[in-house]
Amino acid sequence: MYKGAFYDHKVAKAIPVTVQIFTESLLLDYTREGVSAKKLQWLFTEITVQVSDRNFIRITSAGEEAGTLEVHDPVFVGTFLQTYRHTRGASLHELALRGGYKVGLISLIIVIGILLAGHFFILPWCADRIVDQLPRSFDKKDR
């Protein structure tokens, strides 16, 4: 059980919650002023995660019970990320969102490398093959 702050996208005030991590979901347990205890279960497939450092994580759900959970606990962040990564692979879109300029820069370097390799190695090799074939074809035409 970990402590966190829940924002329900209706009120700007944070609601203190306790969070439990399961293999494929999170369970949020909170009480509001004058309202009985309420539990929310967020599946890992319905949430988006933003990690700023090892001590803070922001988890947003867009399901029926939409809201944002913020936790300032390094133990929770480590445990959650280990569990979350085992159940959900990183897609190309997520990689671009997480490290956008890095992915773009790496892609640009790869494309430039392919173009340079083609210009300095593949084109000269092809030109040598063509030059080797041209004199033979001209000799055959003259006879």
PLY file of the C-alpha trace (Angstrom):
ply
format ascii 1.0
element vertex 143
property float x
property float y
property float z
element edge 142
property int vertex1
property int vertex2
end_header
0.00 0.00 0.00
1.40 3.32 -1.10
0.20 6.89 -0.54
-0.61 9.19 -3.43
-2.73 12.12 -4.61
-5.73 11.57 -6.90
-7.26 14.27 -9.12
-10.67 13.32 -10.52
-10.71 15.94 -13.33
-13.77 17.53 -11.69
-12.18 19.29 -8.72
-8.72 20.85 -8.57
-8.15 19.64 -5.01
-6.04 16.53 -4.57
-7.71 13.59 -2.85
-5.36 11.44 -0.71
-5.46 7.80 -1.78
-3.79 4.51 -0.99
-2.61 2.54 -4.01
-2.08 -1.19 -4.42
-0.23 -2.69 -7.37
-1.49 -5.92 -8.94
-0.13 -7.82 -11.93
-2.37 -6.10 -14.49
-4.00 -3.21 -12.63
-3.85 -0.59 -9.91
-6.36 -0.34 -7.08
-7.00 3.15 -5.69
-8.80 3.44 -2.37
-9.93 6.88 -1.20
-12.49 8.66 0.92
-13.91 12.10 0.29
-15.35 14.46 2.83
-18.84 13.26 3.66
-18.73 10.36 1.17
-18.07 6.72 1.95
-14.88 4.99 0.86
-14.54 4.41 -2.88
-12.29 2.04 -4.79
-11.12 2.43 -8.38
-9.39 -0.23 -10.42
-7.31 0.96 -13.36
-6.14 -1.63 -15.88
-2.65 -1.14 -17.29
-4.12 -1.13 -20.81
-6.21 1.96 -19.98
-3.55 4.18 -18.43
-0.74 6.42 -19.62
2.37 6.90 -17.54
4.68 9.91 -17.20
7.86 9.47 -15.18
9.90 12.58 -14.44
12.46 11.02 -12.11
12.90 8.07 -9.76
10.84 9.74 -7.03
7.76 10.93 -8.92
5.27 9.35 -11.32
2.03 10.63 -12.86
-0.51 8.07 -14.07
-3.57 9.15 -16.06
-6.63 7.05 -16.80
-9.16 7.88 -19.49
-11.64 5.11 -18.66
-14.99 5.43 -16.93
-13.41 6.76 -13.74
-11.03 9.21 -15.42
-8.45 10.90 -13.27
-4.80 11.46 -12.55
-2.72 9.79 -9.85
0.50 11.37 -8.60
2.85 9.47 -6.31
6.04 10.82 -4.71
7.58 7.53 -3.57
10.72 5.97 -5.10
9.73 2.49 -3.91
6.34 2.76 -5.63
7.89 4.11 -8.83
10.38 1.23 -9.04
7.82 -1.45 -8.21
5.22 -0.04 -10.56
7.61 0.29 -13.51
8.83 -3.28 -13.09
5.27 -4.60 -13.06
4.04 -2.28 -15.81
6.86 -3.05 -18.27
6.33 -6.80 -18.00
2.72 -6.48 -19.08
3.02 -3.82 -21.74
5.62 -3.55 -24.48
6.85 -0.25 -25.81
5.45 0.64 -29.19
7.18 2.83 -31.74
4.67 5.60 -31.03
5.46 5.53 -27.30
9.18 5.60 -27.99
8.70 8.66 -30.18
6.67 10.39 -27.47
9.13 9.54 -24.69
12.36 10.38 -26.52
11.10 12.23 -29.58
14.20 14.16 -30.55
16.44 11.18 -29.82
14.43 8.90 -32.11
14.38 11.58 -34.81
18.11 12.19 -34.50
18.94 8.49 -34.61
16.70 8.03 -37.66
18.37 10.96 -39.40
21.84 9.57 -38.68
20.83 6.15 -40.03
19.42 7.65 -43.24
22.51 9.83 -43.77
24.72 6.78 -43.12
22.85 4.74 -45.74
23.12 7.58 -48.27
26.85 8.02 -47.64
27.47 4.27 -47.87
25.58 4.20 -51.14
27.50 7.15 -52.54
31.01 6.07 -51.52
30.79 2.27 -51.73
27.82 1.02 -53.75
27.95 3.52 -56.66
31.72 3.05 -57.28
31.32 -0.72 -57.14
28.46 -0.59 -59.66
30.45 1.78 -61.89
33.40 -0.65 -61.93
31.09 -3.50 -62.95
29.60 -1.43 -65.77
33.02 -0.28 -67.01
34.18 -3.90 -67.09
31.16 -4.85 -69.22
31.18 -1.90 -71.64
34.38 -2.69 -73.64
33.24 -6.28 -74.22
29.85 -5.17 -75.48
31.44 -2.59 -77.85
33.89 -5.19 -79.17
31.05 -7.57 -79.94
29.12 -4.91 -81.88
32.09 -3.96 -84.11
32.66 -7.49 -85.37
0 1
1 2
2 3
3 4
4 5
5 6
6 7
7 8
8 9
9 10
10 11
11 12
12 13
13 14
14 15
15 16
16 17
17 18
18 19
19 20
20 21
21 22
22 23
23 24
24 25
25 26
26 27
27 28
28 29
29 30
30 31
31 32
32 33
33 34
34 35
35 36
36 37
37 38
38 39
39 40
40 41
41 42
42 43
43 44
44 45
45 46
46 47
47 48
48 49
49 50
50 51
51 52
52 53
53 54
54 55
55 56
56 57
57 58
58 59
59 60
60 61
61 62
62 63
63 64
64 65
65 66
66 67
67 68
68 69
69 70
70 71
71 72
72 73
73 74
74 75
75 76
76 77
77 78
78 79
79 80
80 81
81 82
82 83
83 84
84 85
85 86
86 87
87 88
88 89
89 90
90 91
91 92
92 93
93 94
94 95
95 96
96 97
97 98
98 99
99 100
100 101
101 102
102 103
103 104
104 105
105 106
106 107
107 108
108 109
109 110
110 111
111 112
112 113
113 114
114 115
115 116
116 117
117 118
118 119
119 120
120 121
121 122
122 123
123 124
124 125
125 126
126 127
127 128
128 129
129 130
130 131
131 132
132 133
133 134
134 135
135 136
136 137
137 138
138 139
139 140
140 141
141 142
